[in-house]
Amino acid sequence: MAKFCSECGKAVEQNANFCIGCGAPLAGVTPAKPEWQAKRQKVLGGQLNSFTRNRKTWVILGAVALLGAWFFINLPASGNPIIMDSPVVTNPASYSLTGEWMNDVTVTVDKGSIVIPLNLVKEKKFVRFMYGNQDPGLPVLAYITNEGKVVTAISMCEPCNSTAFHIKGQDLICNSCGTTWNLNDLEAISGSCGRFPPDAVPNTVVGNEIRIDEQFVANWRRRV
């Protein structure tokens, strides 16, 4: 008949005086020798220390993970804040990978607002107009993002003095230096002028009208 240790349950020999698994003295026999007891305590102590170390490691890793998640959640939103705060007002636009070029259009000024027909931007896809009485005036562009937001901005790549751009897919590209930005948020992708995308100005869409407060454009100043 098999014999088992009452401490750890390991099977032992019939004539064994102690458990070879945990070192415990077996019932009805003389207690294990002191050196065996010491070995048992060393084994059990090592297991306990290992468990304690592992528990501390998992606690630290858990705390690091929570801290990382908090930091990621609280990162500031990327992209131009004017565009990020703009509402979706129309169907998303899609642009050819061969290039969509600017179309010069004429706009009106009504009661302190620059007015661009929304359907004109939908039709032309990428438009530019000149604001002001001075020749040639200040160039302003407008287009619809892949998300259905209307972007209006000063049409200027200031470091290289270019006022012309084109769109390929999701990229807005300076015709002069080739610097590229994401057209949905004006985040830089590549190029030496990446820090200075067309400077976005806020707009509102009312019915078929894109309206820009004239003061935003009249008071604009170069950044470089």
Secondary structure as UniProt FT lines:
FT   STRAND          3..4
FT   TURN            6..8
FT   STRAND          11..12
FT   TURN            14..15
FT   TURN            20..22
FT   TURN            27..28
FT   HELIX           34..73
FT   HELIX           81..84
FT   TURN            97..98
FT   STRAND          100..101
FT   STRAND          103..104
FT   STRAND          108..110
FT   TURN            111..112
FT   STRAND          113..117
FT   HELIX           118..124
FT   STRAND          126..131
FT   STRAND          138..144
FT   TURN            146..147
FT   STRAND          150..154
FT   TURN            158..161
FT   STRAND          165..168
FT   TURN            169..170
FT   STRAND          171..174
FT   TURN            175..177
FT   STRAND          180..182
FT   TURN            183..185
FT   STRAND          188..190
FT   TURN            192..195
FT   STRAND          199..201
FT   STRAND          204..206
FT   TURN            207..208
FT   STRAND          209..213
FT   HELIX           214..218
//
